[in-house]
Amino acid sequence: MRIGELARRTGTTTRTLRFYEAQGLLAAQRSPNGYRSYDEHDLRLVTEIRALQAAGFSLADTRPFVACLRAGNPDGDACADSVAVYRRKLAEVEACLAQLTDLRTDLTRKLAAALAREPHPTCTVQETP
């Protein structure tokens, strides 16, 4: 299939596919006239990249998954390097959740303290321009 069809089938653009190629994530075959040609395996690679990016993974994070698929594995997360990326991303998410939990606790405490002082309902502050 040509680049336009791959773009349509994966919901991306030809520009994005060229970028993936420049980054070494995708390798098109070239016809004698210079047109890029892709197969179903390339479709699978781009689908994996797009799914991972939709889940918040950076393009660099997708590399082990692409390498795993290129090695002939049926799934991009069948390799240890891919699992390591999952673990790292999960740790990042858990750290963010911990920060948000701390923030929620702090805001809840501040709100409770403000309500305990029974603020006057007509008290408003005018911002200066």
VOGU-3710 file (C-alpha; in Angstrom, 3 decimals, decimal comma):
1> mrigelarrt> 0,000/0,000/0,000  1,138/3,538/-0,584  1,625/6,194/2,070  -1,790/7,803/1,567  -3,603/4,540/2,145  -1,530/3,767/5,236  -2,326/7,233/6,571  -6,051/6,730/5,981  -6,087/3,247/7,510  -4,242/4,375/10,640
11> gtttrtlrfy> -6,029/7,700/11,093  -2,877/9,759/10,715  -1,252/11,919/8,062  1,392/11,276/5,450  3,524/13,888/7,174  3,366/11,921/10,433  4,326/8,724/8,626  7,322/10,453/7,050  8,288/11,694/10,508  8,062/8,155/11,911
21> eaqgllaaqr> 10,299/7,037/9,078  12,807/9,809/9,786  12,811/8,724/13,446  13,567/5,124/12,463  10,233/3,767/13,675  8,954/2,934/10,225  10,865/1,704/7,183  9,156/2,007/3,832  10,123/-0,037/0,830  10,830/2,126/-2,193
31> spngyrsyde> 9,531/1,338/-5,648  11,675/2,130/-8,711  9,819/5,428/-9,110  10,625/6,369/-5,483  7,155/5,873/-4,034  6,968/4,537/-0,511  5,347/1,147/-0,166  4,037/-0,403/3,044  2,552/-3,744/4,055  0,283/-5,062/6,807
41> hdlrlvteir> 3,219/-5,283/9,214  3,787/-1,533/8,806  0,094/-1,010/9,461  0,498/-2,952/12,724  3,545/-0,851/13,713  1,770/2,446/13,125  -1,343/1,206/14,931  0,809/0,287/17,940  2,587/3,659/17,929  -0,697/5,555/17,690
51> alqaagfsla> -2,340/3,515/20,481  0,609/4,071/22,792  0,702/7,785/22,081  -3,053/8,008/22,721  -2,355/6,422/26,124  0,154/9,171/26,934  3,389/7,542/25,840  6,017/9,673/24,142  7,346/8,703/20,750  10,591/7,613/22,427
61> dtrpfvaclr> 8,566/5,374/24,757  7,166/3,514/21,742  10,584/2,360/20,488  10,788/-0,867/22,534  7,274/-1,848/21,430  8,151/-1,261/17,773  11,396/-3,211/18,167  9,474/-6,058/19,789  7,032/-6,228/16,881  9,869/-6,013/14,363
71> agnpdgdaca> 11,518/-8,960/16,105  8,503/-11,040/15,113  6,565/-11,037/18,355  2,776/-11,020/18,045  2,459/-8,161/20,562  4,563/-5,085/21,128  4,621/-5,688/24,859  5,945/-9,251/24,653  9,524/-8,074/25,338  11,206/-7,133/28,605
81> dsvavyrrkl> 12,082/-3,621/27,392  8,415/-2,899/26,678  7,398/-4,160/30,102  10,049/-1,867/31,626  8,435/1,095/29,862  5,042/0,078/31,261  6,542/-0,079/34,743  8,192/3,328/34,387  5,016/4,933/33,024  2,947/3,380/35,811
91> aeveaclaql> 5,378/4,777/38,392  5,028/8,223/36,770  1,236/7,993/36,923  1,329/6,885/40,551  3,616/9,823/41,411  1,168/12,210/39,727  -1,744/10,648/41,586  0,124/11,051/44,875  0,724/14,733/44,110  -2,932/15,228/43,238
101> tdlrtdltrk> -4,002/13,438/46,406  -1,759/15,735/48,461  -3,186/18,767/46,673  -6,753/17,599/47,279  -5,997/17,056/50,971  -4,482/20,538/51,255  -7,393/22,207/49,460  -9,920/20,300/51,553  -8,150/21,440/54,719  -8,064/25,078/53,529
111> laaalareph> -11,732/24,996/52,569  -12,687/23,544/55,937  -10,680/26,246/57,727  -12,292/28,986/55,613  -15,790/27,638/56,231  -15,073/27,367/59,958  -14,463/31,131/60,008  -17,923/31,602/58,472  -17,018/34,033/55,678  -19,529/36,777/55,047
121> ptctvqetp> -21,606/35,850/51,974  -21,530/39,396/50,532  -17,787/39,837/50,914  -16,225/40,115/47,484  -12,868/41,323/46,367  -12,556/43,622/43,404  -9,571/42,869/41,229  -7,577/45,830/40,055  -6,989/46,019/36,313
//
